[in-house]
Amino acid sequence: MTNLLIHSMTEFWDIILGTLHAAEVRNIAEIGAEFGGTTQHLAAYARATGGSLTSIDPAPKQVFLDWAQATPEVRHVPLPSLEAMPSLGDIDAWVIDGDHNYYTVFNELRIAGELAQRDGRPLLAFLHDVSWPTGRRDMYYAPERIPAEHRHPYSTDRGCTLDRADLLPPGHGFRGDGHFAWALHEGGPRNGVLTAVEDFMAQGRAAGTKLAYAHVPAVFGLGILFDAGAPWAEAVANLVFPWHDNALLATLEQNRLRNYLAVIEWQDRERDRLSA
């Protein structure tokens, strides 16, 4: 199903690249290796600026491992993000595109914020999948890694669709077909990537930390979270805020998703008809 739908963080590369330059980033940590796309762009940036890329992924493809081993500016950490992050240091920017659920993302941001404070660096994070379908609904690649008290009831064979909080019957809708699971219900507390970002920002405000956030509503959503007091904050804001909640992009994304979901629905109906 994914062959019909652009889904990569690479689609945002011009925005990401401009932000990296504006913030004078050198050392980058990436959560979730997407070899052939964003990862190679980040490595090229690190090479050009004399920086480094740390790529965190517990089980990347072999082609990535071979490439990383042959690329001096890239270091691969083969652990889940929440285990790997505390050992890192001097990170200028985080690219978060791993497991798209509240517990993981909130704690990734928490650790990134703690490391930034420890190292005297302003926080800068790029987050993918902050829009539908994971903005307000947890997705689990590895449900067993989420503590039971933080994990919503989920399904590996039921799919989601727009304008519906519950999941469709098994074998219908936008689904993982065993590759990932959806939380059974959309919305509510501690559910989804965008909810994690909002709660992290609220916690920061309560502690006196000034954070800014831009939301690019396309290709499942790009979130750019940064320290509003950073020396480069104004330059980054001027670059990213014209994209923030852009109405035209949001309309195009809705149209794209509805067309894609219509294709899935047609495929599912045809499958059911042939198997009847």
C-alpha positions, 0 to 999 in steps of 0.5 A: 500500500505504501508504494502509492503514498509519499511518506518519507521525511526526505520530502522536507529536506529543504526546510530541514537543511535551511534550519540546520544551517540557520542554527549552525548545527554540526552534530546530529542524532537521528532516531530511526534510520531511513537509509537512502533518504534522510540519513544520507542527506544528514550524513552529507551535511555532517561531512560538509560541516565537519560534524557527525551523525549518530543514527539510532536504530535497533534493527536497520537493514543490512545495506544501512549497516554496510554503508554506515561502517564505510562512512566515517562521519556516521556512527550507528547505535544499535539500541532502542532510542530510550536506551541509546540517548542518555549516553550521547553528548554535544548533540546540536539537533535531533531528528526523531522518526522512530516509534510513533507513540506518546510514551516513546516520543515524550521520553525522547523529547524529555531526554533530549531536553535534559541532555541539551541543558546538561551540555549547554546547548539549545534544544532543536528537534525535528519530528515526523508524523505529527499529523494524521494518523499518528498525531492523536493515535499511538502506533507501535512497531514493538508494543512489548517495549512500551510499559503496559501502563503506558500502552493503549489497547491495540490491533495489528490487523485493523486499519484506521481512516479519516473522521473515525476515532475507532478502527475499521474491521480486520483487513480494512483501512490504512493498516500495518498488516502485521508490521505495526499496530494501531491503538484502538482509539484515536484521541484522549490523554497520552495518545499520539505524537502531537499530544506528546509534543504538546505535553512536553512543551507544557511541562517546559513552560511550567518549568520556565523553558521557552519553546517554539514549535512549527507544524508543517501539515504535509506528508504526515506532518513535520514538527520543528521544536526549538529553544525560543531563547537560542541565539539563532531562534529568530533566524529559524523562526523566520524560516519555518513559521511561513510553513506553520499550519499552512492552510493550502498544505493542509488542504492538499494533505487531506486530499492526498490522504482521502484519495489514498484511502479510497484506493485502499477501500477499493482494493479491500472491496475487490479482495472481499469480492474475489474471496466470496 
